[in-house]
Amino acid sequence: MNNIIDWLSNKAAPSMKKFVNKPWVATIADSMQKIIPFILAGSLIFLYNVFRSYIPALPDLSNISNFTFGMLGILISYLIASEAMEKLNHPQYLQTAGLTAITVFLIAISPKITSKGIFSVEFSRFGATGLFVGMLTGLIVALIFHLWSKLHLLENSSVPDFVVGWINTIIPILMNVILFSVIVFVYYIDPFKLINLIFSPLQSFGQTLPGFLLLSLIPTFLYTLGISAWSFNAVSTPIFMAGITANIAAVAAGKPATNISTSEVMYTSALITMGGLGATLALNVLMLFAKSTRLKSIGRICIIPSIFNINEPIMFSTPVVMTPILMIPTWINAITGPLIVWIVMRLHWLNIPSKMIQIGQIPAPFSSVMITEDLRAVIWYVVLFIVYLATWYPFFKVYDHQLVEEESHQES
C-alpha cells in the first residue's frame, strides 16, 4: 500500500496535474466552470416551478430558463474559443474568436433561412443537447485562430500595424465561416447530427451502471490527489445535461424519466455526495467524537459547511487529500453510494429526477426529497448515511489513534 501511495503522490498526481493544466484541457475545464452560473440560473426557475405546481396562480417564468439553461450550447462555444485564446497567449483574438465561434455555432446547428429572411431552427439545439456542438465549434475556431497567429503575416512589413491587425483578424474569421458554410450550405451536412452521433457512445455509456460509477469515482479520485474535480466537468457536464434534458422531455410527453446519470442524482440530491465528494459528512460526524484534540476541533469547524455539502475544509484540513488511510474510504463511498442509488432507482424504490435543479448547497434530506419528489428519499438518505458511516469508521479509528499518539509525543 505504501508503494501505491508513493506512486500516486510522486508520479500519478503530478502527471495528472500537468495534464489538466495543458492549455486545451484547461480551456474546456475552465469554460465548463464559467457556464455554471447559467445552469444555476435555470435551476432556480425549475425550483420555482416546484412551488408553482402547488400554486398555479404564480406567473410562468419558463422563458428565463429557456434563455439561460436553454442557451448552454451557444454560450459554451463562445467561452471555449475566448478561453483558448487566453490560455494560448493570443489576447488580441480574445473577443473576436469568441464572437466567431457564436457565428460558426449558428451555422453548425443547420438553420433554415427562407427567401423572406426568416431564420428557423429547432430551439433545443441551442441548449444542453448542443453542448458537444458548442464545445467542438469553439475548439475548431480557436485552433484556426491559433494556427493563423503562428504565421506572423506582415508583422515585420511596412504595412501599418492597424492594417496588419485587420488582415490577421479578418482572414481567420473568413476561414472559419467559409469552412462551416461549405459543410452546411453546399454539402448539406448537418454538423449537429454528426457531432451528436459521434459522441452518442459516450452519452450512452454514461447512462450505464459502469459509466455512472466512473462518473462518480474519477472526480473523487482526482479530488483526493488534490486535483480539482472541476477538471472532469468537461466529460461529465454534457452527459448530465443531456440526461436531465431527456428526462424533462420524457415527463412532459407523459413518459417516465429513465436517465439516472444526471447532476441532480449525483450531486444535488446529496445521496451520493453526502457532505461533498466521497460522502464526507459521516467522517465529519465521527470527528466530533474523536479522541484527538486536533481532529475534534477540525470536525467542529467543518460541520456546518459539511451539512451544506461543502467539503473543501474537511478535505484539505483533516486532511483527506493525500492521506492514504482516509483516501481509501473516500474511493469506496464513491462506488457504493452510486451503486445503491442506481439499484433503488432502477427497482422504482425511488423516483428518478425529472427537474433540472443544481443548487447543491441545499441540506439533505430536504434536497433529496425535493429533487426526487419522493418521501422515500428520507429512508434512503438514512440507509446511505449508515453505509457511509460504517465505511468510514474503521479507517477513522486508525487515523484518530495515530493522531492521539502524535499529540502525546508532542506533549511529552
N, C-alpha and C positions, 0 to 999 in steps of 0.2 A: 504493500500500500504506500509506503514512504517513497518508493521508486516512482510510482504512478504520480503521486502528488508533486514530486520534484520535477517530473517531466511536464506536468501541467503548468507548474509555476515558472519554470525556466525556459521552456521551449514552446509549448502549445499556446499559452496565454499571450506571450509577446508576439508570436506569429499571427495570432488572430487579431490582436490589436493593430498590428501593422497592416493586415489585410483590410479591416473595416475602415482604416484611415486613408486608404487609397482614394484619390480624387473621385473616380467614377462610382465607387461603392459608397463613399461618404456623401456624395451628391444625392443618391437615391434615399439613403437613410435620413439625411437631414431634411430633404423635401417632404418625406412622409411625416416627419415630426412637425414640420411647419403647417401641414394641412390639418392637423388635429383640431385647431380652433373651429374650423368649418364643420368638422364631424360633430364636435360638441354642440355647436350652434343648432345643427339639425337634430341632435339628440334632445335638446331642450324642447323642441317642438313635439317630438314623439312623446316625451314625458308629459308635456302639456295635454296631448291628446288622450293620455290615460285618464286625466281628470275630466276632459271633455266628454269622454264616453259615459261618465256618470252625470255630467251637467251639459246636455246637448245645446243649451242656450248660449254657451260660450262661443265666441267667434271662431271661424275656421282660419287657422294660421298655416295651412299646408304650403302656401307659396313661399313662406320663409324657409321651410325645409327644402323645397324644390330648388331654391337659389342659394343654398349652402351645401348641404349633403348631396343635392342633385346636380352639383357642378364640379364634383371631385375630379372627373376626367380632364376637363379643360384647365382646371386650376393646377393640377399636378404637372401638366405639360409645360406651363409657364415656369413653375417653381424649379423643375429639374433643369431646364435649359439655362435659366439665370443662375441657379446654384452651381451648375457645372462651370460656367464662365468665371465665377468667383473662385472656385476650387482650383481651376486651371490657370489662374492669374491672367484673365482677359477682362479686366474691368471695363474696357471700352465697349464690350459687347453685352454687358450685364443685362440691360433693359431690352436692347434690340433682339438678342437671341430669345428672350422670354416672349416678346411680342410676336416674333416669327413663329415660335412654337405654337402659340394660340392659333395663328393663321393656318399653319400646317395641320393642327388638330382638326380645325373646322373642315378642311379638305378631306382628312383621313376618315371622318365619320360619314363620308359619302352623301352629302346633301343633294337634294333635287332643287335646281334653280330653273323656274319657268321663264318663258319669254316675257312675262309681265314682271319679272324680277322678284317673284315670291320664293323665298328660301325656306325649304321644309326638310325636316329630318326627325327621326324618332327621338323624342326628348330624353329617353333613358340613356342614350348614347353619350350624353354629356356627363352623366353621373358615375356611380360606382362600377357599372358594367363597362365603362370606358377607361377605367384606371390603367389597365395594361396598355391600352392605346395611347393614353396620355404619357405614360412612362416612356414608351418606345419613341414616340414622336419627339418628346423633349430630348431624349438621348441622341437621336439622329440629327436633330437640328444643332445640338451642342457639338457633336462630332464634326459636322461640316464647318461650323464656325472655327472650331479648334484647328482643324487641318488647314483651313484657309489662312489662319493667322500665322502659321508656320512658314508661309511663302514670303512674308515680309514684302509684298508687292509695292514697288515705287517708294519704299521708305527712305532710300538714300538718293532719290532723284531730285531734280529741280522743281518738280510739281509742288505747289503749295500744300502745306500739311492738311488744311481743311478739305482739299480736293481728294488727297490720298485717303483721308478718313471716310469720305463719302463712298469712294470706289470700293474700299475694303469692307464697307458695310453693305452696300447695295448688292455686290456680287454674291456673297453667301446667302443673302435673303432670296435673291432670284434663284439660286441653285436649289434651295430647299423647296420653294413654292413650285418651281418648274418640275422638280422630281416627283412630288406628290400629285401635281396636276396631271402629269402624263399617266401616272399609275391609275388615277381615279377617272379622269375625264377622257383619256384617249384609249386606254386598255380596259376600262370599265371594271377594274379590280376593286373590290371593297376591302380596304385595309382593316376596317373594324372587324369584319367577319373573319378575315385571315389571321389577324393577330390573336383574337379570342380563340380561334381554332387551334393555333399553335400552343397557346397556354392552357387549353382546356384539360390536358392530362394533369397539369399541376393543380388546377382547380378541383378536378375530380379526386385526385389523391388526397388533397387537403380535407375532403369531406369523408374520407375513410377513417376507420379507427387508428391504423398506424399513422396516418397523416395528422390526425388530431393529437395523438400522443407526442409526435415530433414537434408540432406547433407549440406545445406546452414545454417539452423538455429542452429544446435547443436554446430558447431565450433564457430559461432558468439556468442552464449550464453556463452560458456566456456570462450571466449576471454574477454567478459565484466565482468567476475568474476576474471579476472587476470590470468586465466589458459591458457597456450599456446595452440593455435589451432592446433599446430603440433601434439599434442597428439591424435587427431582424424584421423590423416593420416593413421593409421593402418586400419581403416574401409574404408575411402574414396578412398585412392590411388588404391587398387585393382579394385574397381568399376570403377573409372575414367579411369584407364589404359585399362581395358577390353573393356570399351565403345568406346574409341578412336581407339583402335586396330581394333575393329569390323567395325567402320566407314571407316577406311583406306582400309580394305579388301573389304568392300562393294563397295566403289567407284572404286577401282582397277578392280573389276569384272563388272563394268558398272551399278551398282545398287546405289540407293540413300543412303546417311547416315541417320540413324534413331535414334541413341543414343544421347540424349541431356545431360545426366549426364556424363559430361567429365570435366576435369580440364580446358580445353580450353573455355568451355561455362561459367563455374563457376568463373574462375579467370582470365585467360589470356585476354579474350575479354574485361574485365573491365566494362561490362554492369551491372553485379550483384555486383561485388566488386569494385565499382567506388571510387577510393581513398583508397581501402582496405576493409576488412570485415566490414559489416554494412553500406557500401556506405557513408563513412565519408567525401568525397570530398565536398559534398553540405554543410555539417556542417562547414568545413574549410572556404568555401567562405563566409558563413554568419558571421563567426568570424572576418573576415576582416572589417566588418561594425559594430562590436559590440560597445556598449557604455562603456562596462567595459574595462579599460585600460589593465588589465591583459589578458583578453580574446582576445583582438585585437592583442596584442603583440605575444601571442602564435599562433594565426592564421597566422601572417606574417612569423613566424619562420617555421611553419609546411607546408605551402602551396606548396613549391617545392617538398618535399617528397610525399605529397598527390597526386600531379599531376602524379608522377611515381608509384602510388598505394602502397605507403609505409605509413602505418598509425600508427605505434607504437608510434611516437612522439605525435600525437594528442590524441591517446587513453590513454596514461599514463600521459600526461602533462596538458590536459584540466581540469580534467581527465574525460574520458568517463567511464573508468573502475571503477566500484563500486559507480558511481554517478547515483542514480535512475532516475532522470529527463532526463538523456542522454542515459541510458541503454535501456529504452523502445523504442525510435525511432530506435535504432540500431537493436533491435529484429524485429520490424515492417518491416524495409527495407530488412532484411534477408528473409522475406516471400514475400513481394510484388514484389521485384525485380525478383526473380526466377519465380514467378507466371506469370508475364508479359512476360518474356523471353520464358518460356515454351509455352505459348499460341501463341505468334507470330511465333515461330519456328514450332509448330505443324500445324499452319494455312499456313505455307510456305510463311510467310511475311518476313522471314529472314532465310538465309541458316544455316543448322546445320554443324558445323565444321567437316572437314574430313582430317585435317592435324594435326600432333602432335607437337604443338608449345606451350611451357610452360614457356616462358620468360615473366613473369608477370609484369615487370617494364617498359614495353613499354607504353607510354601515350596513353590514349583513346582520341578521337575515332580512332586514327591510328590503334591501336591494334584490335579494334572492326571490322574494315573493313578487315584487314589482316587475322584475324582468320576465319571470316565467308566468306571471298571473296565475299562480298556483300556490295555495297554502301548504301543500305538501313539501314545498321548498324548505320550510322550517324544520321538518323532520330530517330531511337530507342534510341540512346545514349541521344539525346536531350530530348526525351519524358521521359526517366527514370530519367534524371537529374532533371527535373521539378517535377516528382513524389517524388523523394528523398528530394528535397528542400522543398516541401510542407509538407512532413512528419516531417522534422527537425525543421521547422520554429517555430511552437508554443512552442515546448519544449526548443528551443534555447532562445526564448524571455524571458521565465520564468527564465531560468538559468542566462541569461545575467542580468536581473533585480536583481536577488539575489546577484550576484557579485558586481553590482553597489552599492547596499545598504551596503554590507560588506566593500567596499572600502571607502564609505563616512563615515562610523563609525570609520574606522581606521584613517582617516584624521582628524576627529574631536577629 
